[in-house]
Each structure stands twice: as structure tokens, then as C-alpha cells.
């Protein structure tokens, strides 16, 4: 639909930026922190440095001052579970509590709204050793951990996110499971346990945090059929349900998506559901939905001849296909980044419309951005490509707003350069450049990229000219 005039972004729109603990903090074993699965993960590409990362743990004051200069209204970050409870379910580490207290106070000082992800890919290693999410005890451990967060930070943190990209953890499990990758059956049991854990924590947040809002943060994307051939449409529906709607249907409607349940049955992956699980899930209602969006995916009809699945790297945006369900297909209408990710700004509008149409809850864009090989030349980083990317996605978001979708904020990935899950510092997303490379930490000096100044202007004028 074309419009004569577009709606403005609301006055209180949360222009923000995102990071996650293990990708930005470093200090992986300092001040009592326990190990997480990420600390021992060996990426196939050989990038393992989550140990120092961007050293945000020691430089958070300088970083928050940069956020304030950028004009951020919100900062979405995650708390490292193993910093708060080193072994996942035992003693509390006061130094860990103190670090996030300081960080939150610093944000509050500059009137930046903290948006906290409770768990972003970094399960405490000790819990992983005991079976991770497939073990029901992890549910209790997560609830205990969240309770500590609400107790300590609930007076200042009003926006909470339960779990980052649960769907990526199930569909691309390599990076979250050092050692042996669980079977699909085990993964879907873990997935169910995460649903129960999120529901209990959602209820707890409403009980404990005055004015607290909480929601999930899956990676959602519209799935296109390769052609208008109805068999391709069935495949697109299959994959959209398995990849996306399962996670939001549970969170919002409190039930398993019928198509996904049929798929789980067919494949022999149905999880064991304990008495009371579905009641808790149905009772817990999110206040808003966090949405990570990078690009759409395109699929074709499955052939069911043993060739539907073509495993490639474990990257979260790369579709691999599944026998009898869907095949990955190419989309010749879209550009592709240097890292093989599609770029689809219109797809963002499509995705936002589809989500809102299904759930009618306010949406917070919790991730979206461009990973690139930025270059520091004479103290400057000319990342016009990132500006173009964000400009187009902001514009499509404005169109979605005009379509009537309720959007409360936008937190691009990422505030500052951090470790990419698969390509280390060879793939950067930040508005702020961190001067280090894979092997040489240098001084880790911060530089403002061209996109920093551009975003600063966008926030100042509330994206009037977008
Ligand atoms: C999302 C994750 C983030 C981040 C981002 C970019 O899926 O939630 O943690 O890593 O993708 O991905 P990458 O670092 O692989 O480029």
C-alpha cells in the first residue's frame, strides 16, 4: 500500500541499541564469574575469544557515556547468568550483582532505559554438564536466577526479555552446545523446558516488579515461497511455523502450534509434558514481543528423496532444509552481504505486519543490523553501507507503523563492535568501533563511526526525515 503521508514515530519511541554479555563484556573469569558454555566454545572458524571481547566489563562507564552522546533512549543488554550464580544454581556472586548494579545506575544517570535480556546463549557450564535444558532442574535454576535479578534490579529495570532467540538455539544448536550436539528429540525437550521456564519467570516478573513488562525475544522472519507453486507455499508455511510461530504461539496463546505439533509427532520429537506445564504456559502473558530481525528466508517444496537437507555452516541466518518439510531456495530479488546473509528491508515490514496480525501486542525490535568488515583509516570509519542498510530498515518500519503495527522501540545490533558468533572481529556491527583484531588486542580504543553521527541525528529528529 502506498500512503500520502507516513505516521511519525511516537514521541516516547525507544531508540536504542543492543549487545549481549558474552559478546561484549570480556572478564570471563574475573570477580568470581563462573564459566558459561560460550567460554569453552570452539568455533569451527577458530575464533574463540570471548575472554576479553570488547572489555566492556572494565570500560562500561566510557561506553555508557558514548551511549549518552549518541542520544540513546534505551540500551538492551544481557546479564551473564554465570556472573550472578557461577555454577548456575548455587551461591550468589555479590561482585556480579554489583557490576550490573553499577551499569544500571550509570544508564539511569543518563536517562537511558535499561532493557535486560535474562539469558542470551550463555548457559552456565555446570548446568550444561548436568544435561542443560533437557534437564528439568534447569527450569528451577532459571527461575531462581531471575528472582535474584528482579529483587536486585526490579526497582530500576522495567523492560525484561526472558530468552534471546530460543528458536536459534533449537535450529542452530552448535554454538550453544560444546561437545556433543543434542539430538532433535533432546533439543525439543529442552525447548519445552525453556517454555515452562519462561512462563514461570513471566509470572514472577509480574508479581515482583512494579510496572514491569516482560516478553520473549525470538529471531522472527517472514518465509517466502520460491514460486507461487502451491507446494512451495506449503513448504514456506511449514518452515515459518516451525522456525517462528511455535515460539510466539506458546508465549502469547499458551499452546503448541498445530502444524508444529503434527511435525513433532511425525518425526518422533514430541517432548514429555509434565502435569501443570501447559497451565503455567497458558497463564503467563507477555506484555510485548521482542523481535530480532535480520532477513527473510526463501524456501521451496520438499522432495522427500533424501536431498532436502543440505547442511552448510551453523550460521543462524542460513537455511539448511529438512527432509520432507522444506528445501532452502535462492531469492534473486535480494542483495546479499559479504557474509552470505540476505538483505531485505521490505521483508522487515512484511515480518512486522505478520507478527502483529497474529498477536496484536506491542513490538520492540531487539536486533537488526549489518555485519561488515569495517576499516579504521586515520581515526575514521566510513560505514556508509551500514547507514544505507539502517536507513532502509527504519523507513520500512515507519511504513509498518503507518500500516497500524504497534512498535515501541528499535534497538539495532549492535551498540559497539563485539565478537560475532561465527566471525569474531572480522564481522562488525557497532556504531562504535573497537580497535582490536583477532590476535592483537591493541589498546581497544573506541572510535565513533560515521553511522554513529548519522544515528545521533535520526534520534534527535525522531526519524522525521526517514
Ligand atoms: C543474533 C544473535 C546475536 C548476534 C547477531 C549477529 O542471532 O542474537 O547474539 O550474534 O545474531 O550474528 P553474528 O554475530 O553471527 O553475525
Boltz pocket constraint, residues with backbone or C-beta under 6 A from the ligand:
constraints:
  - pocket:
      binder: B
      contacts: [[A, 20], [A, 23], [A, 164], [A, 165], [A, 168], [A, 219], [A, 292], [A, 316], [A, 367], [A, 371], [A, 413], [A, 419], [A, 420], [A, 421], [A, 422], [A, 423], [A, 427]]
      max_distance: 6.0
